[in-house]
Amino acid sequence: MLEAPTDRRSDPRALRYIVDHLPPGTTIKRQLLIVNRTDETRRVDVYPGAATLETSAFRFGEGRAANELTSWTTLDERAVELEPWGEARVRATITVPPAASRGERYGVIWASTSSAPRAGGEITQVHRVGVRMYLDIGPGGEPASDFSIGELRPARSPEGEPSVSVQVRNTGGRAVDLTGTVSLTDGPAGSRAGPFRIGQGVTLAPGAAGQVIARFPVELPNGPWKAEVNLESGLVKRSLTAQVQFPDAGQVGKRGSVVSRIMSGWALGAAVAGLLLVTGLAVLARGSRRSGRPPADRPRERIRAGA
């Protein structure tokens, strides 16, 4: 079973990512399980890659782009050969130099495989899947994680699809990955709809702002509705309820009128590692602190195009 530091066993973000706060001079280890979910033998390259937080998203570097965090990361295997439906374990070691400066670093540990070109073709497909890394460096305790929910704005696309965009801001000291739902209540004739998953989430650096978007069925009446927004990042959860009225097709409606705000959850707690699936590969992260291996817990990273 998968493992993680004992002080993060309850943090949902750490089910998918390597998330930690480390003093300079600390070493941690994480074990990766790479699974070949195809009927072909695959060579899988394993390596650390650079990442940044830009325009409300976690951005992966091209190819084997490096940064400070990748220079701290070593793997006991650079490549593994996997039989059909076979698996292999690779251990990652992250060593923070004693002179490392304060701040959060971002990266990803990739598992990458290539497909041979089809007959007569010249294009080689490269499939890769990875585990994101969010490491905060500094003495003392970990900075608190927090975010706020701002303006709600209803709209309809030219095709008539209704949506609500929700403004959000990272008000804490660590990056946040915002996901959640929007439920509609008190609609025409007391109707209800949802909850609907946020289809476009964001990753925000400390102090950064962005928006998440929920989309609804075309046949949804204009309202008015009460829109209840529930967002979370790890253990931090925030809710806001606002009165909204959807406009006609191709228009943006008036800002929602806030009814209530709810705050629950608090800064990071504990962790487990993550399951990743993309084009026939799965990567699971597991690990333990040098001081001991905590009890197992567990689950993309089902990763979309990466991690």
Secondary structure, 3 states (H helix, E strand, C coil): CEECCHHHCCCHHHHCCEEEEECCCCEEEEEEEEEECCCCCEEEEEEEEEEEEECCEEEECCCCCCCHHHHHEEECCCEEEECCCCEEEEEEEEECCCCCCCEEEEEEEEEEEEECCCCCCCCCEEEEEEEEEEEEECCCCCCCCCEEEEEEEEEECCCCCEEEEEEEEECCCCCEEEEEEEEEECCHHHCCEEEEECCECEEECCCCEEEEEEECCCCCCCCCEEEEEEEEECCEEEEEEEEECCCCCCCECCCCEEEEEEEEECCCCCCCCCEEEECCEEEEEEEEECCECCCEECCCCCCCCCC
